[in-house]
Each structure stands twice: as C-alpha cells, then as structure tokens.
Amino acid sequence: MNTLIEMVYVDLETKKVTALIPTLAFGALLDRAMEVAPDKPLFLTPLKQESVGVGGDGGESNSA
C-alpha cells in the first residue's frame, strides 16, 4: 500500500494542519476535486522545489 501524503506541516501553536504535500497521484485527485467543487475552503498552490543546505554548512564566514 502506498502513501497519499509525502509531508504535513503543522502549526504548533494552534495545533492545526496548515499544509500538506501530496503524492503525484493524490495531487491529481485533489486538482480534480477542486474543479468539481471550487467553493470549498481549500486551495492548492503549485509545488515548489525547496533548496535545503544551500550556502554551506553555516559554520564558515562568507565575508572577504
């Protein structure tokens, strides 16, 4: 059995889910659901590629 969600973001103060990253198949299903029911309290944003660790390890000085 495969998962439907790759990642979930939770607001720790309000203890509410604020965002989720679906798998490609589940994302396609959500897109279709938005076409059928556009008045629902849900919105989808395009998936962005996040850069993790860019800029070094944080321990060195970058000044000249």
Contacts in CASP RR format, 6 or more apart in sequence:
PFRMAT RR
TARGET T0000
AUTHOR 0000-0000-0000
METHOD contacts of the structure
MODEL  1
MNTLIEMVYVDLETKKVTALIPTLAFGALLDRAMEVAPDKPLFLTPLKQE
SVGVGGDGGESNSA
2 23 0 8 1.000
2 25 0 8 1.000
3 23 0 8 1.000
4 22 0 8 1.000
4 23 0 8 1.000
4 25 0 8 1.000
4 26 0 8 1.000
5 20 0 8 1.000
5 21 0 8 1.000
5 22 0 8 1.000
5 23 0 8 1.000
5 26 0 8 1.000
6 21 0 8 1.000
6 22 0 8 1.000
6 23 0 8 1.000
7 20 0 8 1.000
7 21 0 8 1.000
8 17 0 8 1.000
8 19 0 8 1.000
8 20 0 8 1.000
8 21 0 8 1.000
9 17 0 8 1.000
9 18 0 8 1.000
9 19 0 8 1.000
9 20 0 8 1.000
10 16 0 8 1.000
10 17 0 8 1.000
10 18 0 8 1.000
11 17 0 8 1.000
11 18 0 8 1.000
21 47 0 8 1.000
22 30 0 8 1.000
27 44 0 8 1.000
30 44 0 8 1.000
31 44 0 8 1.000
33 40 0 8 1.000
34 40 0 8 1.000
34 42 0 8 1.000
34 43 0 8 1.000
34 44 0 8 1.000
55 62 0 8 1.000
END
